[in-house]
Amino acid sequence: MGSRIGAKRLLGLQATRESIRMRLAQYSVPVALEMIGRISCLTRNGARDPLGTQLRVCEGLGDAGMNWRIQKGISRAIAEDGLSPSKDNPRYNMFSSRSLCMAAQMAATDCATEGMNESTDWTGLLEALLMVNDLIDESERSPSRRSPEEGSEQEAWVHFVSFESVESGGRPMVQLVARAAQLYLTTDASLMTDPDFIDLRALFLEATGLTLDAYALALLTVAGPFLGISEENAHSASALIHKGAFQGPTLAFSDEEVNSFFRLGGLTLDEFVPLCREEQVKSDFGVPLRQLAVESSPLVSFGSFAIVLSLPLLEQRLTSGLYHVLLNARRDAASKGFRDKLLRFLGRVFEGYVGNCLLRLSRPQRDAKPRRGSGRKSSFQRIVAEELRRAVRDRPVTPSLCDFVLVRGTTVVLVECKAKLLPLDARTGASLSSFSAKLEEILVDAAAQLHATYVLMQQGAFAGLLPPLSQVREVIPVVVWLQDFTMNPFLRRWIRDRLLERGLLQADGIVSEMEVLDCSDISWMETASEFAQLPAIDALRARRSDPRSLDVSMLTWGYVRYPRAQGNTEHDTALFDEISEMGLEYFRAHQRGVQTRHPEPAA
């Protein structure tokens, strides 16, 4: 994530809301937003050398004197913080995702005109961007002004570090598209017999006006060029999209398709600016601490153009964000029953998604070389919830059990899936009480199901299905959550405290501390299995060799511990290629003048 650093430490400038407004006023709204969007693309794509990339952004925006001062400021900060440039790889953030989003929301209300006049002097924008960092940290609502040890202030820290500070850039596009295909656009035949079955692709068409193949082509056409913005071409690249390019001789989208796709990506400029003003009214001294406006609209349209404000947020909105697209597809008076049905069905889809991932992980790697005497070291037995329920069906009262149990040797892993997402007020920090209540509802409820399964294990209720507890060395409880988040020491302590209060999953020499994973963590485990021949259960056990490793996400821990375990799995690549081929076939059909057949509306 890195440590935010601003104009005060780098340039000796005092940040105020008025000083930022004065600097932004010299630019037009579209010009300022386009440059902020271009920086977002560049820093996201330059994640391998974040500090070096950001310094080169400064070189492109500032004059020689300002850049000399910034370089000296970084050197001074490294010395003051006791770091070594060669050993510690200092990760200072001048242009974090969050601060760029805040700057975009300020620019939408502070910039003078809406013309497209080009600027040749970017020093004012650079100073404003660096000042935004200082205002965020100095705000009364910033966690840096609170104590993580005290009551409600502890909640503010948990929220900030877990959700608002996901600043490490976007996930690989291949993984995001593959995940969306499995979770929100699935055609898995095994789900068609579910009593709550809904044709998700038909519902997507109903919600967006886009067929899946049109969506696939538009997604690749929009995201592709921005993934290629680099230090070499940043001076000539642009975060602007010309809508006319979608309707030329090459891409023959209809007016309805173009409007539908850009509506999926966000708002018009006329809609975006009032939303930014509303956020400033709710904030401290006009500093919007929440990136709600940009999160709602990472793509802003005006006239025949659109601007990508945040490439990571646009990628998420067009993939993971399909959850909300489907959920809001129907808003009439009778929609509540449909939404409840959809939520139940998406829960089954997510359970199947995790189950299929575990099934792939349970197979031994083709290139793995088991240790002598270990047999199929990389495989494990996967037991599903239906088998567990069948084993205890004769009991008078059966609590809710976990979704999967994995067994390998003397290790048992209990897995519970939670497809619930935090509501908007909880996710953005608008209501910390809602955040805390929902977090408890999801994670503590999951822990209760894991605990109930473990208690029945202790009672021997799964005899013949699971090994007797006398033969088990370790039981690892795992929650897999659909919500993207960042595990951190504050959230870890919050979980420990809540489970201790309720007497759930307390250490007894066999059961270990509960692991909480999101989809990116599960994806990494599959990557590690494929690229580093690291069995999933070995990864879970290795995390427990150092208790501090549980204070970070599985993904973060894995990148450091197993640097070879990076890349896209064969499964994700095949799904991405399938979606890409749908888009290409749509393109070829348009070239031939063939209309794509639309599916029937969702039931």
TAHUGI-V915640 format. One record per residue. N is the residue number from 1. RES is the residue in one letter. PHI is phi in degrees with one decimal (999 if undefined). Layout:
N;RES;PHI
N;RES;PHI
This chain:
1;M;999
2;G;90.0
3;S;-105.8
4;R;-66.5
5;I;-136.8
6;G;-126.4
7;A;-66.7
8;K;-66.0
9;R;-77.5
10;L;-86.8
11;L;-121.6
12;G;72.5
13;L;-95.5
14;Q;-88.5
15;A;-88.8
16;T;-133.5
17;R;-62.6
18;E;-69.4
19;S;-66.3
20;I;-70.3
21;R;-60.3
22;M;-62.8
23;R;-73.4
24;L;-75.0
25;A;-64.8
26;Q;-81.9
27;Y;-114.6
28;S;-80.6
29;V;-57.5
30;P;-63.0
31;V;-65.3
32;A;-64.8
33;L;-65.4
34;E;-63.5
35;M;-67.3
36;I;-62.8
37;G;-63.4
38;R;-65.1
39;I;-64.3
40;S;-59.4
41;C;-62.6
42;L;-66.8
43;T;-70.5
44;R;-66.0
45;N;-78.1
46;G;-101.5
47;A;-65.1
48;R;-70.3
49;D;-135.8
50;P;-61.4
51;L;-67.9
52;G;-61.5
53;T;-63.6
54;Q;-67.3
55;L;-65.0
56;R;-73.7
57;V;-62.6
58;C;-60.0
59;E;-61.3
60;G;-77.0
61;L;-101.5
62;G;-97.2
63;D;-84.8
64;A;-60.5
65;G;-64.7
66;M;-65.3
67;N;-67.5
68;W;-63.8
69;R;-66.9
70;I;-67.2
71;Q;-60.5
72;K;-64.7
73;G;-64.7
74;I;-64.0
75;S;-61.2
76;R;-65.4
77;A;-63.8
78;I;-60.6
79;A;-67.6
80;E;-64.0
81;D;-88.5
82;G;68.0
83;L;-102.9
84;S;-114.6
85;P;-56.8
86;S;-84.0
87;K;-97.9
88;D;-92.6
89;N;45.9
90;P;-53.0
91;R;-110.2
92;Y;-80.8
93;N;-112.5
94;M;-88.8
95;F;-132.3
96;S;-70.2
97;S;-55.4
98;R;-67.8
99;S;-68.6
100;L;-65.7
101;C;-64.3
102;M;-62.2
103;A;-64.0
104;A;-63.4
105;Q;-68.4
106;M;-70.3
107;A;-61.0
108;A;-62.1
109;T;-105.3
110;D;-99.0
111;C;-69.1
112;A;-75.5
113;T;-129.3
114;E;-112.6
115;G;-73.5
116;M;-110.7
117;N;-61.7
118;E;-77.8
119;S;-103.4
120;T;-111.3
121;D;-120.3
122;W;-104.7
123;T;-63.4
124;G;-63.3
125;L;-66.4
126;L;-61.8
127;E;-61.7
128;A;-63.0
129;L;-62.2
130;L;-70.4
131;M;-67.0
132;V;-57.2
133;N;-56.5
134;D;-67.7
135;L;-66.0
136;I;-61.7
137;D;-72.9
138;E;-91.0
139;S;-61.8
140;E;-62.3
141;R;-91.2
142;S;-76.1
143;P;-58.8
144;S;-65.5
145;R;-100.9
146;R;-123.6
147;S;-100.7
148;P;-72.9
149;E;-96.7
150;E;-116.5
151;G;29.6
152;S;-64.9
153;E;-69.0
154;Q;-63.0
155;E;-61.6
156;A;-62.2
157;W;-66.4
158;V;-57.8
159;H;-64.2
160;F;-58.8
161;V;-73.4
162;S;-79.5
163;F;-128.7
164;E;-77.4
165;S;-104.2
166;V;-77.4
167;E;-116.2
168;S;-87.5
169;G;90.0
170;G;-77.5
171;R;-78.8
172;P;-54.7
173;M;-60.1
174;V;-59.0
175;Q;-66.8
176;L;-64.4
177;V;-67.9
178;A;-62.5
179;R;-65.8
180;A;-61.8
181;A;-62.4
182;Q;-82.8
183;L;-96.8
184;Y;-121.4
185;L;-132.0
186;T;-70.5
187;T;-122.6
188;D;-58.1
189;A;-62.9
190;S;-66.2
191;L;-86.1
192;M;-69.1
193;T;-89.3
194;D;-65.8
195;P;-60.0
196;D;-102.9
197;F;-56.1
198;I;-135.1
199;D;-73.4
200;L;-67.6
201;R;-68.6
202;A;-67.5
203;L;-66.1
204;F;-61.2
205;L;-61.9
206;E;-62.0
207;A;-78.8
208;T;-115.8
209;G;79.7
210;L;-114.0
211;T;-73.8
212;L;-62.6
213;D;-70.1
214;A;-66.5
215;Y;-59.3
216;A;-61.8
217;L;-67.3
218;A;-64.4
219;L;-59.4
220;L;-68.5
221;T;-68.2
222;V;-76.9
223;A;-74.0
224;G;-52.4
225;P;-60.0
226;F;-75.8
227;L;-67.5
228;G;-96.5
229;I;-70.6
230;S;-137.2
231;E;-62.3
232;E;-71.9
233;N;-115.7
234;A;-61.2
235;H;-67.8
236;S;-108.4
237;A;-75.2
238;S;-150.9
239;A;-95.3
240;L;-90.0
241;I;-119.2
242;H;-93.4
243;K;-61.3
244;G;-62.0
245;A;-65.5
246;F;-83.9
247;Q;-126.5
248;G;-84.3
249;P;-67.8
250;T;-85.4
251;L;-107.3
252;A;-101.5
253;F;-72.6
254;S;-78.8
255;D;-57.3
256;E;-63.0
257;E;-67.4
258;V;-62.7
259;N;-63.0
260;S;-64.4
261;F;-68.9
262;F;-70.5
263;R;-68.6
264;L;-63.5
265;G;-78.3
266;G;162.7
267;L;-109.3
268;T;-81.0
269;L;-61.0
270;D;-64.3
271;E;-86.9
272;F;-70.0
273;V;-61.1
274;P;-61.0
275;L;-64.7
276;C;-66.0
277;R;-62.3
278;E;-61.4
279;E;-65.2
280;Q;-69.8
281;V;-60.8
282;K;-79.8
283;S;-99.8
284;D;-82.4
285;F;53.1
286;G;75.9
287;V;-100.7
288;P;-75.1
289;L;-76.3
290;R;-103.3
291;Q;-96.8
292;L;-58.5
293;A;-63.3
294;V;-71.6
295;E;-64.9
296;S;-74.4
297;S;-146.4
298;P;-70.0
299;L;-121.1
300;V;-115.2
301;S;-100.9
302;F;-151.0
303;G;59.7
304;S;-93.2
305;F;-121.9
306;A;-144.3
307;I;-119.8
308;V;-85.7
309;L;-79.8
310;S;-144.8
311;L;-64.0
312;P;-59.0
313;L;-72.1
314;L;-67.3
315;E;-58.9
316;Q;-67.2
317;R;-64.2
318;L;-84.4
319;T;-125.9
320;S;-61.0
321;G;-69.0
322;L;-63.9
323;Y;-53.1
324;H;-72.9
325;V;-59.7
326;L;-67.0
327;L;-66.2
328;N;-101.2
329;A;-63.8
330;R;-126.7
331;R;-125.6
332;D;-81.7
333;A;-62.3
334;A;-93.4
335;S;-78.7
336;K;-60.6
337;G;-61.4
338;F;-67.2
339;R;-62.6
340;D;-61.8
341;K;-62.9
342;L;-63.9
343;L;-62.5
344;R;-63.0
345;F;-67.3
346;L;-63.3
347;G;-62.5
348;R;-67.3
349;V;-61.7
350;F;-65.9
351;E;-59.5
352;G;-67.0
353;Y;-60.6
354;V;-65.2
355;G;-60.5
356;N;-67.4
357;C;-63.5
358;L;-64.0
359;L;-64.2
360;R;-65.4
361;L;-68.7
362;S;-75.2
363;R;-85.9
364;P;-65.4
365;Q;-66.6
366;R;-64.6
367;D;-100.6
368;A;-72.0
369;K;-118.3
370;P;-59.4
371;R;-65.9
372;R;-55.2
373;G;82.4
374;S;-93.8
375;G;66.9
376;R;-79.9
377;K;-60.6
378;S;-88.8
379;S;-99.3
380;F;-148.5
381;Q;-89.1
382;R;-110.8
383;I;-114.2
384;V;-95.8
385;A;-59.3
386;E;-61.5
387;E;-66.7
388;L;-65.1
389;R;-64.8
390;R;-63.5
391;A;-68.7
392;V;-118.3
393;R;-66.3
394;D;-84.0
395;R;-74.9
396;P;-62.1
397;V;-132.3
398;T;-120.7
399;P;-71.0
400;S;-65.6
401;L;-105.8
402;C;-75.2
403;D;-84.7
404;F;-144.6
405;V;-129.0
406;L;-111.4
407;V;-129.8
408;R;-144.2
409;G;61.6
410;T;-97.4
411;T;-111.8
412;V;-121.8
413;V;-115.4
414;L;-98.5
415;V;-123.6
416;E;-121.2
417;C;-103.1
418;K;-129.3
419;A;-93.7
420;K;-80.1
421;L;-110.7
422;L;-69.2
423;P;-66.9
424;L;-58.0
425;D;-65.4
426;A;-77.5
427;R;-68.8
428;T;-87.8
429;G;87.0
430;A;-63.9
431;S;-135.8
432;L;-69.3
433;S;-67.6
434;S;-65.5
435;F;-59.1
436;S;-65.1
437;A;-64.7
438;K;-70.4
439;L;-61.2
440;E;-67.1
441;E;-59.4
442;I;-83.2
443;L;-77.2
444;V;-71.1
445;D;-62.6
446;A;-62.9
447;A;-62.3
448;A;-63.3
449;Q;-68.5
450;L;-64.2
451;H;-63.7
452;A;-61.5
453;T;-65.9
454;Y;-66.1
455;V;-61.2
456;L;-65.7
457;M;-61.2
458;Q;-61.4
459;Q;-84.9
460;G;74.2
461;A;-70.2
462;F;-108.1
463;A;-56.0
464;G;87.1
465;L;-103.6
466;L;-117.8
467;P;-65.0
468;P;-61.7
469;L;-60.5
470;S;-63.9
471;Q;-102.0
472;V;-103.7
473;R;-88.7
474;E;-150.7
475;V;-116.4
476;I;-110.2
477;P;-83.7
478;V;-133.8
479;V;-107.5
480;V;-109.2
481;W;-113.8
482;L;-69.3
483;Q;-67.5
484;D;-73.1
485;F;-156.6
486;T;-119.6
487;M;-64.0
488;N;-156.9
489;P;-58.8
490;F;-70.5
491;L;-68.2
492;R;-60.5
493;R;-66.8
494;W;-58.9
495;I;-64.2
496;R;-57.5
497;D;-63.1
498;R;-67.3
499;L;-70.6
500;L;-65.9
501;E;-58.3
502;R;-100.8
503;G;64.9
504;L;-101.1
505;L;51.8
506;Q;-82.9
507;A;-56.3
508;D;-134.8
509;G;94.2
510;I;-120.6
511;V;-75.5
512;S;-105.8
513;E;-66.5
514;M;-67.2
515;E;-96.0
516;V;-119.4
517;L;-120.9
518;D;-111.8
519;C;-62.2
520;S;-66.3
521;D;-65.1
522;I;-63.8
523;S;-61.4
524;W;-64.2
525;M;-60.3
526;E;-70.7
527;T;-61.8
528;A;-63.6
529;S;-64.7
530;E;-82.8
531;F;-96.1
532;A;-121.5
533;Q;48.8
534;L;-100.3
535;P;-60.5
536;A;-58.6
537;I;-69.0
538;D;-63.7
539;A;-63.4
540;L;-62.8
541;R;-70.8
542;A;-63.4
543;R;-60.1
544;R;-85.1
545;S;-71.1
546;D;-132.4
547;P;-54.1
548;R;-68.1
549;S;-66.4
550;L;-73.9
551;D;-81.9
552;V;-123.9
553;S;-70.5
554;M;-57.3
555;L;-62.6
556;T;-63.8
557;W;-59.7
558;G;-66.0
559;Y;-61.9
560;V;-78.5
561;R;-76.3
562;Y;-129.1
563;P;-61.4
564;R;-73.9
565;A;-84.9
566;Q;-137.8
567;G;134.8
568;N;-101.0
569;T;-71.3
570;E;-59.7
571;H;-63.9
572;D;-64.6
573;T;-62.2
574;A;-64.3
575;L;-66.7
576;F;-62.1
577;D;-63.0
578;E;-64.8
579;I;-65.0
580;S;-61.2
581;E;-64.7
582;M;-62.0
583;G;-64.6
584;L;-67.0
585;E;-66.3
586;Y;-62.0
587;F;-61.9
588;R;-66.1
589;A;-64.3
590;H;-64.5
591;Q;-63.2
592;R;-86.9
593;G;79.5
594;V;-95.4
595;Q;-84.2
596;T;-81.0
597;R;-78.1
598;H;-88.7
599;P;-72.8
600;E;-69.8
601;P;-59.4
602;A;-66.5
603;A;-74.2
